[in-house]
C-alpha cells in the first residue's frame, strides 16, 4: 500500500466517523454499487483515480454521475474518497469497498456478528468445491453469482452480511472467494474495535479452553478479539493462531517439521 493510499484511507475513514445518524444499510449498498459502476468503466475509474486531477473536478463528476442513484450519505462519502490521491486505480476501488464494508458494519443491530456469519459462509464454501467454483469462476455471470448468494443466504444471515457477500462475488478484483470473505470480516471487526484471531487445532477446543486462550491473546495483542475456530487433524496437536499477519504456531505438526529439519543438517 502506497503512502498516498494510506493517507486517503485515513481521510475517508474520518469522513465516515462524522456522526449524522444516516449511515444505514442503504448507504453501504450504495457505496458497493457505485464501486462496481466505477470499476466497470475504464473512463470513469481513470478520471476519478487521476492523482493529478483537481479534487473539485472529481467531486463534481462523482456527484453528477451518482447524485440520483445513491443515498445522500453515500454520495458525501464517495465525494470524500475521490477528492483524495490514491496510489492506484485499484486502491481507489478498494477504498470505496472498505467504506461500504464499514458503513454496513455501522448499520447492524447490536449483537449482530457479521464477521461470524462471513466466517461460517467461508467454511461452507471451502467445503464444497462445486459451490466455490460457481462463485469464483471468471466465466460465470455476475448476476448469476449474486442470485446464487441470495438463494443461499437470504433469511439465514443479516441483511448486512447478504449485501457484503453479494457485492464481493460481483466485484472480486482478482481475489479468491476465501480471501474476499476473510478481508471483509477483518474490516468489519476493525470497525467494531476488535480483531479476528483464527485458531486452528487438531480437534474442537472446549469452551473453557477457548476462553482462556482468548483472554491470553487479548492481553498480548492489547485489543478485543473475535475467535474463529478451525479444525485441521493434520496439526496432530497444539494450536496455530493467526491475527492479521501475525502467526503463532504451536502445533505438533510444525514442531515435528522443525525437528526433521534440524536432524537433516
C-alpha positions as a LaTeX table, in Angstrom:
\begin{tabular}{lrrr}
\hline
Residue & $x$ (\AA) & $y$ (\AA) & $z$ (\AA) \\
\hline
Unk1 & 0.00 & 0.00 & 0.00 \\
Unk2 & 1.48 & 3.34 & $-1.06$ \\
Unk3 & 1.71 & 6.35 & 1.24 \\
Unk4 & $-0.91$ & 8.21 & $-0.83$ \\
Unk5 & $-3.41$ & 5.39 & $-0.30$ \\
Unk6 & $-2.70$ & 5.24 & 3.43 \\
Unk7 & $-3.46$ & 8.94 & 3.76 \\
Unk8 & $-6.54$ & 8.64 & 1.53 \\
Unk9 & $-7.88$ & 5.75 & 3.61 \\
Unk10 & $-7.34$ & 7.65 & 6.85 \\
Unk11 & $-9.23$ & 10.67 & 5.49 \\
Unk12 & $-12.05$ & 8.50 & 4.12 \\
Unk13 & $-12.45$ & 6.69 & 7.44 \\
Unk14 & $-12.53$ & 10.04 & 9.21 \\
Unk15 & $-15.38$ & 11.15 & 6.93 \\
Unk16 & $-17.29$ & 8.01 & 7.88 \\
Unk17 & $-16.79$ & 8.66 & 11.58 \\
Unk18 & $-18.58$ & 12.01 & 11.41 \\
Unk19 & $-21.87$ & 11.33 & 13.21 \\
Unk20 & $-25.00$ & 12.21 & 11.27 \\
Unk21 & $-27.40$ & 9.37 & 12.09 \\
Unk22 & $-27.95$ & 8.27 & 8.49 \\
Unk23 & $-25.29$ & 5.60 & 7.97 \\
Unk24 & $-27.74$ & 2.78 & 7.26 \\
Unk25 & $-27.51$ & $-0.39$ & 5.20 \\
Unk26 & $-28.67$ & 1.52 & 2.12 \\
Unk27 & $-25.55$ & 3.65 & 2.47 \\
Unk28 & $-23.34$ & 0.58 & 2.41 \\
Unk29 & $-25.19$ & $-0.90$ & $-0.55$ \\
Unk30 & $-24.97$ & 2.42 & $-2.40$ \\
Unk31 & $-21.21$ & 2.50 & $-1.92$ \\
Unk32 & $-20.88$ & $-1.08$ & $-3.14$ \\
Unk33 & $-22.98$ & $-0.32$ & $-6.20$ \\
Unk34 & $-21.06$ & 2.85 & $-7.02$ \\
Unk35 & $-17.77$ & 0.98 & $-6.70$ \\
Unk36 & $-18.95$ & $-1.61$ & $-9.20$ \\
Unk37 & $-20.08$ & 1.06 & $-11.65$ \\
Unk38 & $-16.74$ & 2.86 & $-11.36$ \\
Unk39 & $-14.82$ & $-0.38$ & $-11.71$ \\
Unk40 & $-16.71$ & $-1.37$ & $-14.85$ \\
Unk41 & $-15.92$ & 1.90 & $-16.66$ \\
Unk42 & $-12.31$ & 2.47 & $-17.70$ \\
Unk43 & $-13.05$ & 6.14 & $-18.40$ \\
Unk44 & $-14.72$ & 6.73 & $-15.05$ \\
Unk45 & $-12.11$ & 4.95 & $-12.96$ \\
Unk46 & $-9.33$ & 6.76 & $-14.82$ \\
Unk47 & $-10.94$ & 10.15 & $-14.26$ \\
Unk48 & $-11.71$ & 9.59 & $-10.59$ \\
Unk49 & $-8.39$ & 7.90 & $-9.85$ \\
Unk50 & $-6.26$ & 10.53 & $-11.60$ \\
Unk51 & $-3.90$ & 11.81 & $-8.93$ \\
Unk52 & $-3.10$ & 14.90 & $-11.00$ \\
Unk53 & $-6.71$ & 15.99 & $-11.46$ \\
Unk54 & $-8.24$ & 18.75 & $-9.35$ \\
Unk55 & $-10.17$ & 17.28 & $-6.39$ \\
Unk56 & $-13.07$ & 19.65 & $-7.02$ \\
Unk57 & $-13.41$ & 18.38 & $-10.59$ \\
Unk58 & $-13.54$ & 14.77 & $-9.42$ \\
Unk59 & $-16.12$ & 15.60 & $-6.75$ \\
Unk60 & $-18.26$ & 17.40 & $-9.35$ \\
Unk61 & $-18.03$ & 14.35 & $-11.63$ \\
Unk62 & $-18.99$ & 11.86 & $-8.94$ \\
Unk63 & $-21.96$ & 13.99 & $-7.86$ \\
Unk64 & $-23.12$ & 14.29 & $-11.47$ \\
Unk65 & $-22.87$ & 10.55 & $-12.10$ \\
Unk66 & $-24.29$ & 9.24 & $-8.82$ \\
Unk67 & $-26.37$ & 12.13 & $-7.47$ \\
Unk68 & $-29.69$ & 10.43 & $-8.16$ \\
Unk69 & $-28.64$ & 6.81 & $-7.62$ \\
Unk70 & $-27.14$ & 6.66 & $-4.14$ \\
Unk71 & $-28.12$ & 7.86 & $-0.68$ \\
Unk72 & $-27.05$ & 11.40 & 0.31 \\
Unk73 & $-24.71$ & 9.94 & 2.94 \\
Unk74 & $-23.11$ & 7.61 & 0.39 \\
Unk75 & $-22.69$ & 10.50 & $-2.05$ \\
Unk76 & $-20.84$ & 12.55 & 0.56 \\
Unk77 & $-18.57$ & 9.59 & 1.36 \\
Unk78 & $-17.88$ & 8.98 & $-2.32$ \\
Unk79 & $-17.01$ & 12.65 & $-2.76$ \\
Unk80 & $-14.63$ & 12.48 & 0.21 \\
Unk81 & $-12.95$ & 9.39 & $-1.26$ \\
Unk82 & $-12.44$ & 10.66 & $-4.81$ \\
Unk83 & $-11.15$ & 14.01 & $-3.57$ \\
Unk84 & $-8.11$ & 12.17 & $-2.19$ \\
Unk85 & $-5.00$ & 10.97 & $-4.04$ \\
Unk86 & $-4.77$ & 7.17 & $-4.34$ \\
Unk87 & $-1.67$ & 5.23 & $-5.29$ \\
Unk88 & $-3.54$ & 3.29 & $-7.98$ \\
Unk89 & $-6.99$ & 2.91 & $-9.52$ \\
Unk90 & $-7.44$ & $-0.43$ & $-7.76$ \\
Unk91 & $-6.65$ & 1.23 & $-4.44$ \\
Unk92 & $-9.47$ & 3.70 & $-5.09$ \\
Unk93 & $-11.89$ & 0.82 & $-5.70$ \\
Unk94 & $-10.61$ & $-0.93$ & $-2.57$ \\
Unk95 & $-11.11$ & 2.27 & $-0.59$ \\
Unk96 & $-14.73$ & 2.65 & $-1.75$ \\
Unk97 & $-15.34$ & $-1.02$ & $-0.93$ \\
Unk98 & $-13.89$ & $-0.53$ & 2.55 \\
Unk99 & $-16.22$ & 2.42 & 3.13 \\
Unk100 & $-19.12$ & 0.18 & 2.10 \\
Unk101 & $-17.99$ & $-2.54$ & 4.50 \\
Unk102 & $-17.58$ & $-0.13$ & 7.39 \\
Unk103 & $-20.91$ & 1.59 & 6.68 \\
Unk104 & $-22.61$ & $-1.82$ & 6.61 \\
Unk105 & $-20.99$ & $-2.72$ & 9.93 \\
Unk106 & $-22.18$ & 0.55 & 11.48 \\
Unk107 & $-25.74$ & $-0.12$ & 10.34 \\
Unk108 & $-26.01$ & $-3.55$ & 12.00 \\
Unk109 & $-28.20$ & $-4.05$ & 15.04 \\
Unk110 & $-26.48$ & $-4.64$ & 18.37 \\
Unk111 & $-25.44$ & $-8.25$ & 18.80 \\
Unk112 & $-25.15$ & $-8.94$ & 15.06 \\
Unk113 & $-21.94$ & $-10.82$ & 14.28 \\
Unk114 & $-21.33$ & $-10.03$ & 10.62 \\
Unk115 & $-17.78$ & $-11.38$ & 10.86 \\
Unk116 & $-19.10$ & $-14.62$ & 12.35 \\
Unk117 & $-21.60$ & $-15.00$ & 9.53 \\
Unk118 & $-18.90$ & $-14.33$ & 6.94 \\
Unk119 & $-16.63$ & $-16.90$ & 8.57 \\
Unk120 & $-19.40$ & $-19.52$ & 8.60 \\
Unk121 & $-20.18$ & $-18.91$ & 4.94 \\
Unk122 & $-16.48$ & $-19.16$ & 4.12 \\
Unk123 & $-16.35$ & $-22.60$ & 5.77 \\
Unk124 & $-19.36$ & $-23.70$ & 3.76 \\
Unk125 & $-17.79$ & $-22.55$ & 0.51 \\
Unk126 & $-14.38$ & $-24.12$ & 1.22 \\
Unk127 & $-16.02$ & $-27.48$ & 1.95 \\
Unk128 & $-17.95$ & $-27.54$ & $-1.34$ \\
Unk129 & $-15.77$ & $-27.48$ & $-4.47$ \\
Unk130 & $-18.77$ & $-27.03$ & $-6.76$ \\
Unk131 & $-20.05$ & $-24.04$ & $-4.83$ \\
Unk132 & $-16.60$ & $-22.47$ & $-4.69$ \\
Unk133 & $-16.25$ & $-22.86$ & $-8.45$ \\
Unk134 & $-19.71$ & $-21.38$ & $-9.09$ \\
Unk135 & $-18.88$ & $-18.29$ & $-7.03$ \\
Unk136 & $-15.27$ & $-17.84$ & $-8.16$ \\
Unk137 & $-15.29$ & $-18.81$ & $-11.84$ \\
Unk138 & $-14.29$ & $-15.97$ & $-14.15$ \\
Unk139 & $-16.64$ & $-17.43$ & $-16.75$ \\
Unk140 & $-19.71$ & $-17.09$ & $-14.54$ \\
Unk141 & $-22.04$ & $-14.13$ & $-14.95$ \\
Unk142 & $-22.07$ & $-11.74$ & $-12.00$ \\
Unk143 & $-25.87$ & $-11.62$ & $-11.93$ \\
Unk144 & $-25.98$ & $-15.40$ & $-11.63$ \\
Unk145 & $-23.46$ & $-15.31$ & $-8.77$ \\
Unk146 & $-25.47$ & $-12.65$ & $-6.95$ \\
Unk147 & $-28.65$ & $-14.70$ & $-7.42$ \\
Unk148 & $-26.91$ & $-17.79$ & $-6.01$ \\
Unk149 & $-25.77$ & $-15.84$ & $-2.94$ \\
Unk150 & $-29.33$ & $-14.58$ & $-2.47$ \\
Unk151 & $-30.67$ & $-18.14$ & $-2.66$ \\
Unk152 & $-28.11$ & $-19.47$ & $-0.18$ \\
Unk153 & $-28.16$ & $-16.68$ & 2.41 \\
Unk154 & $-31.46$ & $-14.76$ & 2.26 \\
Unk155 & $-33.30$ & $-15.17$ & 5.55 \\
Unk156 & $-30.37$ & $-17.03$ & 7.13 \\
Unk157 & $-27.97$ & $-14.15$ & 7.78 \\
Unk158 & $-28.24$ & $-10.45$ & 8.49 \\
Unk159 & $-29.02$ & $-8.05$ & 5.66 \\
Unk160 & $-25.53$ & $-6.63$ & 6.10 \\
Unk161 & $-23.83$ & $-9.97$ & 5.50 \\
Unk162 & $-26.04$ & $-10.68$ & 2.50 \\
Unk163 & $-25.21$ & $-7.29$ & 0.95 \\
Unk164 & $-21.48$ & $-7.77$ & 1.57 \\
Unk165 & $-21.25$ & $-11.25$ & 0.05 \\
Unk166 & $-23.45$ & $-10.27$ & $-2.88$ \\
Unk167 & $-21.08$ & $-7.38$ & $-3.63$ \\
Unk168 & $-17.90$ & $-9.42$ & $-3.21$ \\
Unk169 & $-18.87$ & $-12.06$ & $-5.76$ \\
Unk170 & $-19.82$ & $-9.33$ & $-8.24$ \\
Unk171 & $-16.54$ & $-7.41$ & $-7.92$ \\
Unk172 & $-13.79$ & $-9.81$ & $-6.79$ \\
Unk173 & $-10.98$ & $-7.78$ & $-8.42$ \\
Unk174 & $-8.85$ & $-10.88$ & $-8.92$ \\
Unk175 & $-9.24$ & $-12.20$ & $-5.37$ \\
Unk176 & $-10.31$ & $-15.73$ & $-4.39$ \\
Unk177 & $-13.59$ & $-16.13$ & $-2.54$ \\
Unk178 & $-11.91$ & $-17.21$ & 0.71 \\
Unk179 & $-9.62$ & $-14.18$ & 0.65 \\
Unk180 & $-12.59$ & $-11.91$ & $-0.09$ \\
Unk181 & $-14.54$ & $-13.14$ & 2.91 \\
Unk182 & $-11.57$ & $-13.02$ & 5.31 \\
Unk183 & $-10.67$ & $-9.49$ & 4.23 \\
Unk184 & $-14.25$ & $-8.28$ & 4.61 \\
Unk185 & $-14.56$ & $-9.90$ & 8.04 \\
Unk186 & $-11.34$ & $-8.24$ & 9.22 \\
Unk187 & $-12.58$ & $-4.79$ & 8.19 \\
Unk188 & $-15.98$ & $-5.33$ & 9.79 \\
Unk189 & $-14.31$ & $-6.46$ & 13.02 \\
Unk190 & $-11.96$ & $-3.46$ & 12.97 \\
Unk191 & $-14.94$ & $-1.13$ & 12.63 \\
Unk192 & $-16.31$ & $-2.53$ & 15.89 \\
Unk193 & $-12.93$ & $-2.15$ & 17.59 \\
Unk194 & $-11.88$ & $-5.80$ & 17.50 \\
Unk195 & $-9.53$ & $-8.07$ & 15.56 \\
Unk196 & $-10.08$ & $-11.62$ & 14.35 \\
Unk197 & $-7.99$ & $-14.48$ & 15.69 \\
Unk198 & $-8.22$ & $-17.68$ & 13.64 \\
Unk199 & $-7.43$ & $-20.58$ & 15.95 \\
Unk200 & $-6.63$ & $-23.86$ & 14.19 \\
Unk201 & $-6.43$ & $-27.07$ & 16.21 \\
Unk202 & $-6.46$ & $-30.80$ & 15.55 \\
Unk203 & $-9.82$ & $-31.18$ & 17.31 \\
Unk204 & $-12.54$ & $-28.90$ & 18.64 \\
Unk205 & $-11.39$ & $-26.97$ & 21.69 \\
Unk206 & $-13.61$ & $-26.93$ & 24.76 \\
Unk207 & $-15.33$ & $-23.62$ & 25.58 \\
Unk208 & $-13.18$ & $-23.21$ & 28.69 \\
Unk209 & $-10.01$ & $-23.69$ & 26.64 \\
Unk210 & $-11.16$ & $-21.12$ & 24.09 \\
Unk211 & $-12.00$ & $-18.64$ & 26.86 \\
Unk212 & $-8.53$ & $-18.97$ & 28.40 \\
Unk213 & $-6.87$ & $-18.70$ & 25.02 \\
Unk214 & $-8.92$ & $-15.64$ & 24.11 \\
Unk215 & $-8.02$ & $-13.87$ & 27.37 \\
Unk216 & $-4.31$ & $-14.63$ & 26.94 \\
Unk217 & $-4.30$ & $-13.48$ & 23.33 \\
Unk218 & $-6.17$ & $-10.27$ & 24.16 \\
Unk219 & $-3.63$ & $-9.45$ & 26.86 \\
Unk220 & $-0.77$ & $-9.96$ & 24.40 \\
Unk221 & $-2.49$ & $-8.24$ & 21.49 \\
Unk222 & $-3.87$ & $-5.34$ & 23.53 \\
Unk223 & $-7.24$ & $-5.45$ & 21.80 \\
Unk224 & $-10.52$ & $-7.32$ & 21.95 \\
Unk225 & $-10.52$ & $-10.42$ & 19.74 \\
Unk226 & $-13.18$ & $-12.41$ & 17.92 \\
Unk227 & $-12.21$ & $-16.09$ & 17.82 \\
Unk228 & $-12.80$ & $-18.18$ & 14.70 \\
Unk229 & $-12.08$ & $-21.85$ & 15.30 \\
Unk230 & $-10.86$ & $-24.16$ & 12.50 \\
Unk231 & $-10.31$ & $-27.90$ & 12.93 \\
Unk232 & $-7.42$ & $-29.47$ & 11.00 \\
Unk233 & $-6.45$ & $-33.01$ & 12.11 \\
Unk234 & $-3.15$ & $-32.65$ & 10.22 \\
Unk235 & $-1.88$ & $-30.45$ & 13.06 \\
Unk236 & $-1.81$ & $-33.59$ & 15.30 \\
Unk237 & $-1.99$ & $-31.45$ & 18.44 \\
Unk238 & $-1.38$ & $-27.96$ & 19.79 \\
Unk239 & $-2.79$ & $-24.85$ & 18.14 \\
Unk240 & $-1.92$ & $-22.34$ & 15.44 \\
Unk241 & $-3.18$ & $-18.78$ & 15.84 \\
Unk242 & $-3.31$ & $-16.11$ & 13.16 \\
Unk243 & $-4.19$ & $-12.47$ & 13.88 \\
Unk244 & $-3.77$ & $-10.45$ & 10.72 \\
Unk245 & $-0.18$ & $-11.01$ & 9.56 \\
Unk246 & 0.89 & $-12.38$ & 12.96 \\
Unk247 & 1.12 & $-16.18$ & 13.18 \\
Unk248 & 1.76 & $-18.04$ & 16.44 \\
Unk249 & 2.33 & $-21.69$ & 15.57 \\
Unk250 & 2.47 & $-24.10$ & 18.49 \\
Unk251 & 1.18 & $-27.13$ & 16.61 \\
Unk252 & 2.83 & $-30.54$ & 16.98 \\
Unk253 & 2.98 & $-30.86$ & 13.19 \\
Unk254 & 5.17 & $-27.76$ & 12.96 \\
Unk255 & 7.35 & $-28.87$ & 15.84 \\
Unk256 & 7.91 & $-32.22$ & 14.14 \\
Unk257 & 8.74 & $-30.49$ & 10.86 \\
Unk258 & 11.26 & $-28.25$ & 12.64 \\
Unk259 & 12.81 & $-31.30$ & 14.33 \\
Unk260 & 13.18 & $-33.09$ & 10.99 \\
Unk261 & 14.97 & $-30.05$ & 9.55 \\
Unk262 & 17.37 & $-29.97$ & 12.50 \\
Unk263 & 18.13 & $-33.70$ & 12.20 \\
Unk264 & 18.74 & $-33.36$ & 8.46 \\
Unk265 & 21.50 & $-30.79$ & 8.95 \\
\hline
\end{tabular}
